[in-house]
Amino acid sequence: MKLKHTNTVCPYCRQIMNRIPDHPLSRSREHLVPNTLLQKTRTNGDFEFWACKGCNSDKSNLDFILGTVAKSQSECVDLAVNAFIKAVDYRGSQERFLDMIRSGKKMPDGSIALKIPVSGLEMAKYCTYLGQGAYFLKNGIPMSKSMHIVLFEVFNSHVAKELEHRYRQQWGTNAYRDLEQNSYTRVFAPGEAIMWMRNGQVMFVFHDRFVLILRIVRRTKANLIKLDQCSYEFYR
């Protein structure tokens, strides 16, 4: 995917960027969907837009964690296991993933349910980054956090697999491969990362088994309460 925007304003903080080395507002290449989520690393020239170093670094703190979680939901056992091994060996998030393993509970169908190693507030923050990036790619201007917020829902492999099964029963094809062909979809990597967006609704599908559904809505008191509920429901 080639650079679409030669933006001078950071889509996340809406600050004018510069080219001063190591400055917080220095522009840096931003992969909205991080390379840590993909099997094949994209090149420096293959990115979505410029973002300031400060926001890029802040988002990257969770990129690795969410990328590992998404890979762990994959049907490819080798990909899932290798992602976990790398995560446990990674000093910056080692304890998070050890806690995730300790949280494992056996489900009635024999599968193991693990708690995602991020808090509700962290997930809300990360989804806001994704929503802002999607908004910018769609509209070419930054989303104003004083006017809009991002509500979110997270669905694991059980839900994604059931959706795929029901879709195939009805239509006879794979839901996610069909979604890749939709005119409202941006494919970051076939079978690994896609984004669908229409009328303020955004859906990210990672490895066909980890789904984020975002809604960009007006910043009202009622919607702020809904955002708190999103964070609570996610962490519960």
C-alpha positions in Angstrom: 0.0 0.0 0.0 1.6 3.3 -1.1 1.5 6.5 0.8 -1.7 8.3 0.1 -1.3 11.4 2.2 1.7 13.8 2.4 0.2 15.3 5.6 2.0 17.9 7.7 -0.4 17.6 10.6 -0.4 14.6 12.9 -3.8 12.7 12.5 -3.7 11.8 16.2 -2.8 14.9 18.1 -3.5 17.4 15.3 -0.2 19.2 15.9 2.0 20.5 13.0 4.9 18.1 12.6 8.5 19.0 11.9 11.7 17.3 10.7 13.9 17.9 13.8 15.6 14.7 14.8 14.3 13.2 18.1 11.8 16.0 18.6 8.4 14.8 19.9 6.7 16.4 16.9 9.1 15.1 14.4 7.2 13.3 11.6 7.5 9.5 11.4 6.1 6.8 9.2 2.9 5.4 10.6 1.6 1.9 9.9 -2.0 2.1 11.2 -1.9 -1.7 11.3 1.5 -2.5 12.8 4.1 -4.7 11.3 4.0 -6.8 14.6 0.6 -8.0 13.6 1.7 -9.2 10.1 3.8 -12.2 9.1 5.6 -10.2 6.4 7.1 -6.9 7.5 6.2 -3.9 5.3 8.9 -1.6 3.9 9.5 2.0 5.0 7.9 3.2 1.8 4.7 1.1 2.5 2.9 3.1 5.2 -0.4 4.9 5.6 0.5 8.4 6.7 2.9 10.6 8.7 2.4 10.8 12.5 4.4 12.7 15.1 7.0 10.7 16.9 5.3 11.2 20.3 2.0 9.7 19.1 3.7 7.0 17.1 5.7 5.9 20.1 2.7 6.0 22.4 0.7 3.8 20.0 3.6 1.4 19.5 3.6 0.6 23.2 0.5 -1.5 22.6 1.1 -2.4 18.9 3.2 -5.4 20.0 0.7 -6.6 22.6 -2.3 -6.4 20.4 -0.4 -7.8 17.4 0.5 -10.9 19.5 -3.1 -11.3 20.8 -4.4 -11.2 17.2 -1.8 -13.8 16.0 -2.7 -16.0 19.0 -6.3 -16.2 17.7 -5.1 -17.5 14.3 -6.1 -21.0 13.0 -2.4 -21.4 12.1 -1.0 -23.2 15.2 2.6 -22.4 14.4 1.8 -18.7 14.0 -0.1 -18.6 17.3 2.6 -20.5 19.3 5.5 -18.6 17.9 3.8 -15.3 18.7 3.4 -16.4 22.3 6.9 -17.6 22.6 8.2 -14.3 21.3 5.9 -12.3 23.6 7.0 -14.2 26.7 10.7 -13.6 25.8 10.0 -9.9 25.1 11.2 -8.0 28.2 8.8 -5.0 27.8 5.6 -7.1 28.1 6.8 -10.4 29.5 4.8 -10.2 32.8 1.6 -9.3 30.9 1.7 -12.4 28.8 2.6 -14.6 31.8 -0.5 -13.3 33.6 -2.4 -14.0 30.4 -1.3 -17.7 30.5 -2.1 -17.9 34.2 -5.7 -16.7 33.5 -6.4 -19.6 31.2 -9.8 -21.4 31.8 -11.0 -24.5 30.0 -14.3 -23.9 28.1 -17.1 -26.5 27.6 -15.9 -27.1 24.0 -12.4 -28.0 25.2 -10.8 -24.7 24.1 -8.8 -22.5 26.5 -10.0 -18.9 27.2 -7.3 -16.4 28.0 -7.7 -12.8 29.3 -6.3 -10.2 26.9 -3.4 -8.6 28.7 -4.5 -5.0 28.4 -6.8 -2.9 30.6 -10.1 -1.5 29.4 -8.6 2.0 29.4 -5.7 0.9 27.3 -8.0 -0.8 24.8 -10.1 2.3 24.6 -7.0 4.4 23.9 -5.7 2.0 21.2 -9.1 1.8 19.5 -9.2 5.6 19.5 -5.9 5.6 17.6 -7.3 3.1 15.1 -10.5 5.1 14.8 -8.5 8.4 14.2 -6.3 6.7 11.6 -9.3 5.2 9.8 -11.1 8.6 9.9 -8.0 10.3 8.4 -7.6 7.7 5.7 -11.3 8.2 4.8 -11.6 11.9 5.0 -8.1 13.3 4.6 -8.4 15.4 7.8 -7.8 14.6 11.4 -10.6 13.6 13.7 -11.3 16.1 16.4 -11.4 14.4 19.9 -13.3 17.5 21.2 -16.1 16.6 18.8 -15.9 12.8 18.4 -15.1 9.7 20.4 -14.6 6.1 19.4 -16.8 3.4 20.9 -15.5 -0.2 20.5 -16.3 -3.9 20.8 -13.8 -6.7 20.7 -14.6 -10.2 19.4 -12.4 -13.3 19.8 -11.9 -16.3 17.6 -15.1 -18.1 18.8 -17.3 -15.3 17.6 -15.3 -14.7 14.4 -15.4 -18.5 13.6 -19.2 -18.7 14.2 -19.8 -15.7 12.0 -17.7 -17.3 9.2 -19.6 -20.6 9.6 -23.1 -19.0 9.4 -22.0 -16.9 6.4 -20.8 -20.0 4.6 -24.0 -21.8 5.4 -26.0 -19.0 3.9 -23.9 -17.9 0.9 -21.5 -20.8 0.4 -18.3 -18.6 0.5 -15.8 -17.3 3.0 -17.1 -14.1 4.8 -13.7 -12.5 5.1 -12.5 -13.2 1.6 -15.7 -11.7 0.3 -15.2 -8.7 2.7 -11.8 -8.2 1.1 -13.6 -7.6 -2.2 -16.0 -5.0 -0.8 -15.6 -1.5 -2.1 -15.6 0.0 1.4 -12.7 -2.3 2.5 -9.0 -1.5 2.6 -6.8 -4.7 2.6 -3.5 -4.2 4.4 -2.5 -7.9 4.0 -4.8 -10.6 2.5 -6.0 -13.0 5.1 -4.2 -11.1 7.9 -5.5 -7.5 8.2 -8.5 -5.7 6.6 -10.4 -2.6 7.5 -14.0 -1.9 6.4 -15.4 1.6 7.0 -18.7 3.2 6.2 -20.7 6.0 7.8 -18.6 6.2 10.9 -18.6 2.4 11.4 -15.2 0.7 11.2 -14.4 -3.0 11.4 -10.9 -4.4 11.6 -10.4 -8.1 11.0 -7.1 -9.7 11.9 -6.1 -13.2 10.9 -9.8 -13.9 10.3 -10.2 -14.6 14.1 -9.8 -11.3 16.0 -12.3 -8.5 15.2 -12.6 -4.9 16.4 -15.7 -3.0 15.7 -15.5 0.8 16.2 -18.1 3.5 16.0 -17.0 7.1 15.6 -19.7 9.1 17.3 -20.4 12.6 18.6 -18.8 13.5 21.9 -21.9 13.8 24.1 -22.5 12.9 27.7 -24.6 9.9 26.7 -21.8 8.6 24.4 -19.1 9.2 27.0 -21.1 6.9 29.4 -21.2 4.3 26.6 -17.5 4.6 26.2 -17.0 3.9 29.9 -19.3 0.9 29.5 -17.2 -0.3 26.6 -14.1 -0.2 28.7 -15.8 -1.9 31.6 -17.3 -4.7 29.5 -14.0 -5.4 27.8 -12.1 -5.7 31.1 -14.7 -7.6 33.0 
